[in-house]
Every structure is written in C-alpha cells, then in structure tokens.
C-alpha cells in the first residue's frame, strides 16, 4: 500500500474525513482498480462535486476537478468530449449525485457517455449538517428528520438502469476487495458506468441511528447484503430485505462520444 500512496496520492495529510468514515476505503478501492488496470495517470481525470466524498480528488495525483454542487457530471461530459481518449472518473455523494445532481445523473445515463460514476452512499448529507438525502432509508433519522424520514429512498441501481446506464454495480466498504474489482470492470466498460459504494458515516448518520461505532456500520453492511450469485440460489423469502451487491446490470449500447463524433464528421462534409 505504501507504494500506491507514493504513486497515486498527493502529500496532503491530515485528511478531512472523520474517524471511522468509510470514504477512505472507497477511495483506496478506486486507486487499487486504477493501478490494477495500469491506467496512464496523465490520461485519467477525476472529477467531483461537493460533499465529504467529493474531497477525495484533492488527495489524488491525477488531473482533478472539484466542481460545483451536483455539477460533476456536466464537467466530466465536457472533458470526455474534448479528450475522448481519457478515462474520466466521477466521485459523488448520495446527495450530490441524486438530489441537486439528479437531473444530470439521469441524462448522463440516458446518453450512455463513457464515464465511470462512483457514488459514495453514506445515506446522509455528512458534511453540511446531517440532513436526509434521497438515499436515506425510510424512517431513518437525520437532523431534518428527527422523528424518522418519511420519504422512500431511491434504489440507485434501478434508477441508473432505468435511465439507461449500461453498467450498474453495488458493493460496500465491508466488501472492499469486491468493490475494487467492480470499479475496475466499470472503468473498462464502454458506456455510462455506475458503481454504488455503500459507505459508513458514524458521525452524521451513525450517531442518529444507533450505529455510532464504525465496526457496527461494517457489521450492518455484512449482515444486510447478499451477492447476486448467492441470491440466485435462494428462494425469495430468504433474501427478502437484503440488499443485492455485485454486478447488477451490463449491456451494450451506442456510446455518446462515438456517436457525437459521427455527427461532427457529417457536419464537416465527411461520410454520411
């Protein structure tokens, strides 16, 4: 790990994440995936919006953008169109990606642009005060829902699939090895790839929901998830209430940058 730290991280310690936060595990999973694939650091761009998770690019030794709240995907789209040969990875939180950035999320999926989106889902607005987000579980507590959140949460994987994403996966910080493997597959996939990384927030979420100890959050992830392979072998009643993890959806479809290049060629008088 020390070698990875020297190669891929900027010397910007101490970091701003709270003790027990899972964001470091998710960030390490991304770095390990990049290293496994042998990506060129000069042709890999990492973009983020605003939030706890979105501070990650500041620690990573790549071309990075820390953009406006919810706007990481439009910035990333511009980069991918300008530099089609670059790998573009977007880091976003559950609020950043699905609340203020929700419209950008569904349209990036619809276009099937070759960008990899990693959503750090800690079920809460961690940095701005512990408000509930579109991924906060039903009746979980937050500063803006002290008696429990009455909204139903999005199923991020189903939302991504329904909007047109051609690669959808989910894992957790407890399953860190699996998470890194899924990120690597997502980066290799040609099209819009979404990986939901379930991560623990012991401060803003945990304290309000009797999961203040980081180990308790990891145990919850272990006990409440099931792999798609294991679920396929069990009757429905045995997987009721469990969260599926693994590769949830993969298909091929025309990729946006490739299709856009064809339009440019036609406009310039090329072949029709």
N, C-alpha and C positions, 0 to 999 in steps of 0.2 A: 504493500500500500504506500510505503514511503516513496517509491519510485513514481507512482501515479501522482502523488502530491506534488513532487518536484516538477513533473512534466505538465500537468493539467490545471494546477491551482495557482492563483496569484497569492503572493505573501501578504494577505490582508487579515491576519488574525489579531485580536479575537473576533469571531463572527458574532452576528447579532441574534442568533436563534437562542431560545430559552433552553435551559437544561431539560433533557428528556424529549425535546422536539424530534420528530421523525424526518424532518426535511433534509438533514444531513445524510441520512440513509438513502433517501431517494436520489439526491444529488450524486452520491457515490455510485449508485446503480447506473446512472446515466453515464458517468465518466468511465466506468468499467465497460459499458457497452461500446462506447466510442473507441476505447483502447482495444477491445476485442476485434472490432471491425477495421482497425488501423486507419481511421479517417485522418485526412490531412487537416491539421489544425488551422491552416491558412484558408481552407475551403470549407470550414464548418462555422456556421454563425448561430449563436444562441440568443434568443430574444425573450424578453419577459415584460409583464405589465407592472402592476403594483400589488404589494402584499408580502407576507412573510416569505413564501416560496419564491416570489419574483426577485428577491435579493440574491438568489443563487448565482446568476450570471456575473455578478460583481466579484465573485471569488474564483471564476473560471478563466483560464488563459486561452481565450479564443477571441474572435471578433464578436462583441456582445452589445446588445441594446437593452437598456432599461427604459421602457416606454411609458405612455400614459395608461391610466387605469382602464383595463378592458380592451386596450387597443393593440395588444401584442400581435394578433393575427394579421391585421391590415399592414403593419410594418413588415412582418415576415413575408407577406404576399409580395410587397414591393421588392424586397431583397431577392426572393426566388425568381421573380420575373426579370430582374436586372442581372442576376447571376444564376442562371439555370443549372450550372454545374456544381453549385454549392449545396451542401447538406444544411438545411435550415431546421433548427430545433426550437420549439417554443415551450417555455416553462410558465405555467399559470396556476393560480389557485382556484378553488371551487367557486369563490365569489367573483374573482376576476374573470374567469372563463365563462361562467353560466349566468351571471347577473348582468352587470354593466357590459360585459363582453359577449353576452348570449347570442345576440344577432350576428356578430362576426363569426362566432363558433358555427352556427348552423349554415352560414353561407360559405365558409371555407370548406365545410364538409360537402355541401352541395356541389361546389366547383371541383372537388377532388384534386386540389392542388397538392403537389408533392412536398408537404410539410409534416413534421412529426410534432404532435402536441402532447406534452406530458402534463396532466392535471394533478397537482398535489392536493388531494382531497382530505382535508382535516375537519370537514363538516362545520366549519365556523369561519367568521372573519376574525382571524387571530390577531393581526397587527393593529386593527383600528378599534378594538374595544370589545370583541366577543359577541358581535351581533350574529343572528342566524343568517344562513346563506341558502341558496336554492338546493343545496345538498345536505342541509341539516336534517337528521332523521325526524320523523313525525313524533311530536311530544318531547323531543329532547329540549333541554333548557339552554337559553342564551340570555345575554344582557337585555336584548329586545324581546325576549320571550321567557320571562322569569317563571311563568306557570306552565311552560311547555309550548313548543312550536306546533301550531295547528295546521300549518301548510304541509302538504305532501311533498316529499323530496323528488327531484328528478332522478330517474335511473339514467345516469350519464351514458352508459354503454348503449342503451336502447335509443337515447336521444341522438347520439352520434350516428348510429346505424341508420335510424330513420331519416336523418338529414342527408345521408349519402356517403359518409366516411367508408372507405374501403378496407380499413384495418382497424379493429377495435379490440382492446385487451384491458385486463384489470389485474392488479396484484396489490400486495401490501408491503409495509416495511418489515413485517414478520417474515414474509417470504422474499427476502431481499435478493437471493440468487435468481429466483424465478422472475422477479421484477426486472433485473438487469437483462436477462435473456429476452424478455418480451420487448424491452426498449430497443435492443439490437435488431430484432425482427422488424419492429416498426420503422426503424431508420432505413432498413434495406427495402421496405415495401415502396413501390412506386404509386403514390397517391396520398390522400389525406389519412394520416395515421393518428389514432388517439389511444393513449395509454392512461388509464385512471390509476393513480398510485395512492392507495389508501394509507394515510399517514396520521400519526397521533399528535394531538395538541394537548399536553397535560395541563397547561395553564388556562387558556381561554375556554376550551371545551371540557377538558377533564375535570377541572375543579367544580364546574356547574353540574356535572353528570356522574359524580361518584367514580370517576376514573382519573384521579389526580396523579396517580403513580404511573410513570412511563411503562413499567412492566405490566400493569393492569391493561393498558391500551393494547400492548402487543398480545397479551393473552386473549383479549376480546377479538382481535383480528384472527388469531389462530382458531378460536372456538366457533366463530360465526361465519367462516368462509369454507368453501369446498371447491376443489378443482373441477373443471368441466369434464375431465376424464373420469373422475370418481363419481360425479353426479350422474353420468350417463349409465352407470351400472346399478343405480339405486332407484327404488320406486319413489314417486313424487312425495309421499308422506314423510320419507326420511330426509328429504332435502328442503322441506318447507321452512321458510325463514332464513335459509342460508344464502350467502352472497357468493355468486359464481366468480371464480378467478381463473385466469389463463387466457388463451386466445379465444375470443368470443365471436369474432366475425372477420372473414377475409374474402375479398372478391377482387376481380379486375374490372376496371372501367377506364374510359379515356381520361388522361391526366391533363389538367388545366393549362399548364405552361406549354406542353407539347401542342395542344390544340390551338392555343393563342399564337404560337409561332407560325402555324399554318395560315392563320388569318393575316398575319403580318406579311408573310411571303406573297399571298394573293394581292394584298394591297400595294405591294412593291412591284407588281407586274409579273410575279412568278407563276408557277403552275397552279391551275385551279383544281 
